[in-house]
Amino acid sequence: MKDVRKKLIIISGGGTGGPSMVPLALAQAYRELNANTHFVFFGNDKSLDQDLFADNLQALQADYYALPSGKWRRYFSWHNFSDIIKIYSAFFRAYYYLRKLKPDLIISAGSFASVPLVWAGKILKIKILVHQQDIRPGLANRLMAPWADKITVCFEKSLADYGKKALVIGNPSEAMAVTEDSKNVLRTKFKLSSDKPLLFITGGASGALAINKLIFTALPYLSTDWQIVHQIGQGKDEDAPVQNNYQIYPNIAQNDFTALVACADIVISRAGLGALTTLAALARPSIIIPMPNSHQENNAAYFQAKEAVLVLMQAELNGQKLAKEIETLYQDENKRMRLAYNISSVLPKEAAFKGAKIIQAMLTE
């Protein structure tokens, strides 16, 4: 039963890091304004969400509900037919849960798992906040935006996409100050030396098979002085080479992920806004390989125009070329420092606090 003395906020995410970390960051920031709040996290895959966000959920003392849902692919796939059934099923389950919980607000940031939840929430007249991270609106957000009461956005360009309901705040994230003690704990946990360079590779929470294959073929061309940690994705380790300076992990918990970025001399990443926000907050020199023919190319182009990242296009890469780009960037300390400085100033500051104030206003209207 709902505790009438508390506000109840639904955090909707799951599946990948970015669409989950924004609602979690907004929830944490709002908790600082109003400690008398209860949170419930609706995710897509309990085992993956627990691997990635267990510390965040524990800090919020949030309950967890699994709401497996389908997604609509903007290309022909037989999975679209079966996923329509999953979406309808998720809608009716969401409607049942929301009637039972009676929340005051739903927060989402682009996860397909959120779409049926937001639709059900609108029918039940629950207030809805949607956050747009990327420069190009994603399909999930375009499906949810008409039913949202407020839409927060990362970039001013998005105001034209969403109209009067949209407010620019930047991209909410957790506070990411990483102390030297935290770095030392991380180095001990991952058996890393502070005397050798660290290359950290991530394709997002679910990994990126194309980047994995590039790294596998690049390893023979990289100096053996490198310490390499690679977030490879669940079930995507086929053909992964074994060598002493190369570690692979299916998933990496958010706190360890943040510390690895902070320790890295170079980070290789996709161009999701969640990853770019972490890189900006920690001011790390980065090589960005955007997902081809996706919104990530728009994100990468924006950061590249600010001279904040080194962008390499996947279709133009092979292992030898990628290794050369890594070694060249590492040898050019001035360029690494320039990239780190520029990326730190790309996004608006205090986004989570601004979002929390909007939540406060929504809940007191």
Secondary structure as UniProt FT lines:
FT   TURN            4..5
FT   STRAND          7..12
FT   HELIX           18..33
FT   STRAND          37..43
FT   HELIX           46..60
FT   STRAND          63..66
FT   HELIX           79..101
FT   STRAND          105..108
FT   HELIX           112..114
FT   HELIX           115..123
FT   TURN            124..125
FT   STRAND          127..132
FT   HELIX           139..144
FT   HELIX           145..147
FT   STRAND          150..153
FT   HELIX           156..158
FT   HELIX           159..162
FT   HELIX           163..165
FT   STRAND          166..168
FT   HELIX           180..189
FT   TURN            190..191
FT   TURN            194..195
FT   STRAND          198..202
FT   TURN            205..206
FT   HELIX           209..218
FT   HELIX           219..221
FT   TURN            224..225
FT   STRAND          227..231
FT   TURN            234..235
FT   TURN            238..239
FT   TURN            244..245
FT   STRAND          246..249
FT   HELIX           254..263
FT   STRAND          266..269
FT   HELIX           273..282
FT   STRAND          286..288
FT   TURN            292..293
FT   HELIX           295..305
FT   TURN            306..307
FT   STRAND          310..311
FT   HELIX           314..316
FT   HELIX           319..331
FT   HELIX           333..343
FT   TURN            344..345
FT   HELIX           351..364
//
